[in-house]
Amino acid sequence: MSEISVNSSHTLFKTGAMSIKKASKPSLSDAQVTEITARLFGLTVSSIHPLPSYDDQNFHLVCVDAGDFVLKVMNSTDSENMKLLELQTYSMNLVQQNGLPAQTALRTVTGEMMSLEEIDCGYGLQKYLVRLLTYLPGTPMAKINCTPQLLYETGKTAAMLDNILLRMEHESLSALHRENFIWSLSCVPLIDDYLSVMDGDPMQLVIRGVINHYRNQVVPKLPSFRKCINHGDLNDHNILVERDGPSRYKISGILDFSDMSSGYFIFELAIAIMYMMIESRNPLEVGGPVIAGFESVFPLNSDERDALYTLVLSRFCQSLVYSRSAVLQQPENEMYLMITARNGFRLLKLLWEKGKEEVEKVWFEGAAHISMLNGDNNSLI
């Protein structure tokens, strides 16, 4: 059997205000999953494999004569925001239709893209939004040794993705203006509200320094950043890859659109660089090929380039602080929640100590070198 990924979101704690109650997380039994899949989608389940998730419940289903799917059951709190969930579902279909490998939602037997179901998961009847998504083959990027070629393709894909989302037309687009959404790079100062979880940790001073740099060096430049709609979570578990020859990989899947929000192109690039560093053997060198790939589609202006270093550090701070806060609420899930933190604190310290000038030199000289090698072919030699 070829390498197959469990289509799960390994993204850290995903709620907008960290207020999801444990009782709102679904906990369907296999019998409930089987019944819902048959009733809503007309499919007979032959095997069920649970997939990891913090707030929601995900299953890899194999269905008789129909193949593999992912059943996603949203927590009851997020299920109240139907407009946002409808928009996310629509976006995945749009991305797939425009040539990028995203999951798509299957329609129910009544023709709907999703269904709000009343289910008793031990806390009385609550409403949970249910979707059935296509299952994408591949291996999470976190599981392989990323080559410069694959990092270049990641940057290129990030820019292409935002270009597609920018063209989206939908009556609920205003739902993406998510004020005080803690995972948006527009909301970095909100980290202050959670910094007490870092009390006694010397990294707290670094994080305070990054927030100050953001206020002083990024906020004044926001008016010159080009706007778009961000996927917002292109981490190394949300990108699937497949072999494309003996020593190359190609991107085979883009997962988890739940962090979509109105933002800027430069935000997507910063997020991609940050997450590509996590498992890299040469983390400082990651930025070059990712930037080169991104700029092959969307060249940065001077203010965007100048803000990139601080934005990458800001994303590290968001992930590290919010994951630690989440562990306090659900300590039994610590291993899952701290995926990024295992290397994240070390990498944040490395970037901070090397400083903006030295890091930018590595990133932008690396990007220029790769772009020169590529010429007009957009593929590394």
Secondary structure, 3 states (H helix, E strand, C coil): CCCCCCCCCCCCCCCCCCCCCHHHCCCCCHHHHHHHHHHHHCCCEEEEEEECCCCCEEEEEEECCCEEEEEEECCCCHHHCHHHHHHHHHHHHHHHHCCCCECCECCCCCCCCCEEEEEECCCCEEEEEEEEEECCCCEEHHHCCCCHHHHHHHHHHHHHHHHHHHCCCCCCHHHHCCCCCCCCHHHHHHHHHHHHHHCCCCHHHHHHHHHHHHHHHHHHHHHHCCEEEECCCCCCCCEEEEECCCCCEEEEEECCCCCCEEEEHHHHHHHHHHHHHCCCCCHHHCHHHHHHHHHCCCCCCHHHHHHHHHHHHHHHHHHHHHHHHHHHHCHHHHHHHCCCHHHHHHHHHHHHHHHHHHHHHHHHHHHHHHHHHHCCCCCCC
